[in-house]
Amino acid sequence: MPNKPFDFPEFEPLDAVEMERIYNGFCYVIKSIAEKRLDIDSNKLFISKPVIYDIIERVEKRRVYFHIFHKGMEMGELNECSLYCFWLLKLCPFYYENAKNGEINHVLAFYIFISILSSIAELREKTFTLTEEKYRNLYYAFRYRDLSKEAIMALAESLVY
């Protein structure tokens, strides 16, 4: 296995068509969650396209990282969801006029996290349950704590069993 940086090819960004496809799917999920879970008019939700593009590229780079440094291991849906949520919390690509201090980013990241984990658990015929206390604690962590990528990934793995 190569061990010198110049032995690896440089990361090639996604082509414009693929980036736009992922972006559109991402926006569909966001708007759906905003409307169904938060009763937000998605037409009033501003989504920064350049920031979302940056997030998509960062997740794709991490996919390559998993492949290289974990000997061909794929990132997996739980880790991918976790990474998207991490970058949403960090880069705050959403704006909603009625939300205070960018809170919409934390709320959307939280609901994306629990919605996707719930869907993944259902597809895998596994369990995903949050007691009221765990729900509040998890939201508090997303809103106020400094969560690392790895911490969010560990949370995802521990919640789907």
N, C-alpha and C positions, 0 to 999 in steps of 0.2 A: 504494500500500500504506500502511495506517495506520502511524504512527510514534509515536503518543502512547499511553501506557498506558490512558487512559480510552476510547480508540477500540476497544479489544478487549473482547469480553464476558468476564465472570468465568467461571472454570472451574467447570462444574457437575459435582459428584461423580456417579459411577455410581449408578443406582437400586439398591435393596436386592436385587432379584432378579438383576440382572446381576452385582453384586458377589459375591453368594453363589455364582453359577454359576462365576465365575472362581476364587474361593476353593476350591471343591470340586475343580475341575480341577487347581489348583495342589497341593492336598493329596494328590490321587491320584498325581501325578508324584513328589512328595517321598516318600511312603510306599513307592511302588514302587522307587525308587532306594535307599531305606534298607534295604529287605528284600533286593532282588536284588543290589545292588552291595556293601553294607556288612554284610549279615547281621545287621541290627538288627531287633528286634521293634518294628514300627511302632506297636503299641499302647502301648509304653513311651516313645514319642517325643512330647514335649509340643510343640505348635505354638500359638504365641500368635496367636489370631485377630485381635485389634486391630492387632498389628504387621503381619501379612500384609495386612490391609485397607489399612493405611497404605502398604505397599509397592506394592500394586496401584494405589492412587490416584496415587502418585508416578510410576509407569511410564506411566499414562494421561496425566498432565500433560506428561510428556516427549514423548508421542506428539503432543500438541497443539503443543508447542514445535517439533518437527520440521516439522509442517505450516506453522506461521507463519513460522519463521525460515529454512526451507530451501525456500521457495516451493512448497508443496504436496507436498513429498517425504514418502513414508511412512517410518516408522521401520524397518521390516523385522524379520525374525525374529531375525537375529544380534544386532542392537542391542537388541531386546526381551529376549532371553535374557541379554545382558550386563548390562542394567540390573537385571533381577531378581537376578542374582548379586551385583552391586555392593551393592544394598540388603540382601541377606541377610548379606553380610559386615559391613556397617555397623550394621544394626539388630538382628542376632542374635535371630531369632524362635523358635529351637528350643532345647529343653533335653532332654538325655538323661542319666540319672543316672550312667552309667558313663563319660561324656566329661569330660575335664579342661578347665577354663578356657573353656568355651563352644566347644571345638574342633569340636563337632558342626556348628556353623554353617559353619565353613570347609570342613569335609569335604563337607557336603551341597552347598554352593555350588559347590565344585570338581567334584563328580560331576554335578551338574545341568549345568554348563557343558560338560563333555566329552560327556555323553550327548546333550544337545540339539544341539550342534554336529555330532556324529556322525550324528544323525538328519537334520538339515538337509542335510548333505553328501550323504547317501544319496538323499534326495528330489530334490535338484538334480543328481544324477548327477555329483557333484564328489568331491574327495578330502579326507579328514580322517585324518591319521596323526600319531601322537605317538610319537617314539622314547622309550625308557626315560629318557634324560637329559632330554628336553623335558618328559616327564610329571612327573618329580621337580622340575624347575625351576618348572613351572607350579604344582604343588601348593605348593611353598615360597612362591611369590609370593602365592598366595591365603591362605596361612596367616600369613605374617609381613610382607609388604610392604604399603605404603599405595598401593593401586591406585585410580586415578580411574575414573569412568564411562567416559571417553574411552579410557583405556588398555585397559580390558577390551573395549571395542568394537573397538579396533584389533587386539587379540589374536585376537578372534573372526574378524574379516575375514581376518587373515593365516593362520589355521589351516584355513580352508575355501577350497579353490582348485580 
